[in-house]
Amino acid sequence: MLLVALLVLVSLGGAALSGRGHSPRDAGAGADTGALPPGDAIKMRVEVTQGRVDEVRHSVQVSLHNDGPSKLVVSRVELQAPSFTGTETVTPNAWLPPGGLQVDVPLLYGTGVCTGDQVKPQAQASFVNLTVQTEDGRVQQVRLPLQYPNPMLDKLLGIDCLQAYLDQQATFTFGPWTHLPSGWVTGTVVVHRTGFKGTVTLQEFVGSILLEVLPTPGREATPKPYAVLKPGQDEVSIPIIVDGERCTPHSLGEIKKPYVFPAWVSLDGGPLLYTELKITDKEIAAFKPVIDACAAGHTQM
C-alpha cells in the first residue's frame, strides 16, 4: 500500500485557519463568529491513503482522527481536488470517539484532468471539506488544506494522464475468444495505431493475480518484445492463451484485481511506459469459465 499521510491539525478555538469552523446559525451575522470556545476546540488529523481495492475502484480513503476531548460526528466529506473531475462527496455519518482512533471514509476521486502530452503532471492544491457536529449539537464546516505538492494526488493524476497520452498513440486490447473444453480460452492481444506515426513496441504483458495470459505457442519461452508495430502498419496481433494455473486457495481468497493485466510499451525506442490491456464486458464473459474452472479445481488440459 502506498501511504501518503497528509496531516493537518485544526483548532477552531484558537489559531486562525482559512475556512475555519462556523455554525449555520451564525450565517448572516456579518462576521465569522462561529469558532468554538477554547475548552471546546476541535482537534482533527486527516490522512489520504490508497490500497489495492481502492486502486480498482478509482477511490481513496480519507482517514479521520479525533484528537480532541469529546466525540464528534462527521456527516459530510468532500475531496476538493481541481485536478480531477467527478470527485465524490459522501455523507458517512462517521462517529469519531476521542483518543485519535482512525475512521476511514472511502470516496471516488474521479478522473484526472490532463492537458497536452504531460505524463508526469503536478496536481493543483487541494482540500478536504468536512461537516462536523460536536456533542452539544453544533455543526461546524471545516476546510483542511492538503499537503502541496501532494505525492498521492500527483501519482493518481500521473496514472490517468499517462494512460490518456498512450490512448492517443495506440490501443492495446484483446481480440476474439475461443473457448476450450478445459475452461481455458484462446484469443489475441491487438496493438492498434491511433495516432503515433513511429514504432510502437509491446515489450511484454502479464496476467492478473489469478489469470495467466501468455503468448502462444511459446508461452513462457516467447522472446521479448512480444510485438513491434512498424511505421506504415496499423495493427498487429499476438495469439494468446488465458488459463487459471495461478489459481491457489490463497489467490482466490486474496483476489482484488482479477481483470488487471499490466503491459509495458515504448514509442520509437524510448523508455518503457506502463499501461494495461483494456477489458470490456466481452472479456469478463470470456474469463468467467476460466475462473469457474479454477474455483472448481480442474483447470487442466
N, C-alpha and C positions, 0 to 999 in steps of 0.2 A: 504494500500500500504506500502510495506516495502521500505523505502527510506534510502539509504546509500549514503551520499554526499561525493564525492571524489574531493576535491578542490585543484586545482593547479594553482598558479599564474605564468604566463610566461611573462618575459620582454626580448624581443630579442634585445633591445638596450643597455642592461646593464648586469645584473647578468648572469653568465655562467650557462647553463643548458645542461646536457648530451643530445646530439642530437638537439642543438639549431637551430633556423631557418636559412635557406640559400636559395639563389636564384639559379635556374638551370644554369644561365649564369655564375655563379661563379665556376661551376664544372671544375675540371682540373687545377685550379689555384695553387694547391699545398697547400692551407690552407683554412680553413673555414672562409671566409671573407664576408659572406652574411648577417651578422647582420645588422639590420636597424639602422639608426642614432637615438640618444636618443629622438628626437622630434617625431619620427615615431614609437615608441615602440608598439608592440602588447601586450595587456594585456587580457588574457582569463581565464575563470574558466570552469571546466568540472565536471559534475555530472553524475554518472551512477545510474539509478533507474529502478525499475520494477513494473508494475501494473498488474492487473488481466488479462487483454488482453495479455500482454507480456508473462505471465506465460503459457498461452495456446499455444502461437506461438513459445515458446522457444527463446524469444528475450529479449533485454533490450533497454532502452532509454539512448542514450548519449546526455546529455543536455549541450548545449554550451552557454556561456555568454561572451559578448564582453564588457570589462570594459575600453577599450581604447577610444581615442578621435575620431576615424574615423571608418567608416563602413568597414566590412570585408566580404569576401565570402569564405565559406568552401566548397571545391569541392570534398573532399575525407575524409572519416572517416574509420579508421581501429582499431578494438579492437585486440591488440596483447596479447593473453592470452595462454601461453604454456600449461595450464592445461585443455584446451578444444581443440577439433579437429573440423574442419568445420566452424570456425569463419568467419563471413561475412565481406567483405569490401564493403561499399556503397559510391555512388557518389551523394550526395543530392543537390549540388548547393545551399547551405543554406546561405541566406543573414542575416548577423548579424549587426544590427544598433548599434551604441554606446549607452551606458547607462545601460548595464547589462541585457537587455531583453533576456529571455530564449528561445532558439530554440531547440526543441527535434528532434533527429535523431534516428529512430529505426534501429536496426540491430540484426541479429541472432548470438547468442554466441556459437552455435554448441553443441557438446556433451562432457560431462566430460570424461577425461582420467582417468580410475580407475584401480588401481593395487592392487592385494591381496584382503583382506577382510576388508579394512579400510572403515568404513561407515561415519566417520567424518574427511575427509581429509582436508588439507590446500592447497589452490590454490597457485601456484607459482606467483612470482612478475610479474605484467602485466603492459601494457602501452596502451595509446591511441595515434595513429599516425594520424595527420591531414595535409591536404594540404590547405594552407590559402593564399588567394590573397588580397593584400591591394589596396587602392584606386588608387595608381599610377600604378597598373598592375603587380607589382612584386609578384611572387609566392614563398611562404615560406613553408618549411617542418618542422613541429613541432611534437616533440615526448614528450608526457606527462606521467610521471610515476604515476600509481595509488597507492593509499594507500596500504601499506603492513604491517602486514597481512590485507587482504581485506574481511570484513564480507560478502559483497554481493556475491563475487565470491566463497567464502568458502561455503555459503549457496547453491548456484546453483550447485557447484561440489558435495556437500554432498547429494543433492537430487538424482542426477544421479548415484552416487556410491552406495547409499543405495538400489536403485532400481536394479542396476546391481547385487549387492550381493544377494538380495532376489530372483531374477530370477534364480540364481544358486541353490537355495534351493527348491523353489516351485513356481508354477504359479497360478494366481487367475483370472479365465476367466469366460465368460458366455457360457451356453450350448444352445441347440436348442430352437427355439422360436415357440410359438403357438399364433396366433392372435385371439383376442376375438371380438365379434360384437361391443363392446363399443369403440374399438380403442385401448384398453389396450393389453398387451401381457404377457404371462407367459413363464417361462423358468427355468433355473437353474444357480447357481453360482458354478463353479467347482474348487476345490482345487486339484492340481496335483503335486505329488512329482517329483522334478527334480534332487535332489542331497542330501538334508538333510536327515539323517537317523533317527533322533529322532521325537519327537511330534511337529506337526505344528498346531497351534491353530488360527483359524479365529475368532477373538473376535467379530467383528462387521463390517458391511458395511452399507453405507448410499447412498441416491440418490444424484443427482445433484441439482442445484438451481431450475430446472424446473421439472425433472422427479423423482418420488418417487420409490425406489426399496426396497421391503420388503419381508422377508421370508413368506411362506405360510405353513399351513393355519393360523398361529397365528398372522401374521403381526406385529403390534407394541408390542403385548404381548409375542412375541417369546423370550424365555430365552437366555441369552448370557453365554458362547460363542456360535456363530451360528454353528460352526463345529470344530471337532477335528480329524486331520489325525494322527492316531496312528502308531507307528513303525510297519513295515510289510505291511501297507496299501499303495497303490499307488495313490488312488484317492477317493474323497468324494464329493457328490453333495448336494446342498441345493435348494429346489424348491422356486421360487420367483415369484412375480408379479411386473410389471413395469406399473405405472399409471401416470396420469397427475394431481393429486389432489393438487400439489403445484402450479398449473397454476393460476397466477393472472395477471392483467394488468401490475403490477409493475415488476414481474419476466420476463414477455415477453419483456418488454421494456429494462430491465437491463441485460438480459441474455448474458453472455460472455463465460460460460463454460458448455454448455448443456450436454456434454458427459464425464464429470469428476466425477467418482464415488469412493470416498475415502473408504479405508478399513484399519483395524488395525489387525496386526498378531503378534504372538510371537513364538519363537523357544525354545522348551524344557522349557517352563515356564518363559523365560526371559522377558525383558521389551517389551512393545508394540512398534511395528515398523509400520510406516505409509507406505502404498502403495496405488495403485489404481487398480481397476478392469480393465483389458485390453479390449480395444474397437477395433473392426475390422469393415470393411465395412458391414458385416452381421448385426452387432448391429445397426449401423447407419440406415440401411434399415428397421430393425425391429422397431426402435424407431420412425421413421417418422410418421406412423399413430397416435401414441400417441401424438406427438407434433401437428399434424394437427387437431386432435380432441380437443386438448387443446385450440388451437387458435380459433377453431370454437365455443368453449364454451359449448360443450356437452360431456365432459369426465365424464360420469356417467354410472354405471352398469344398 
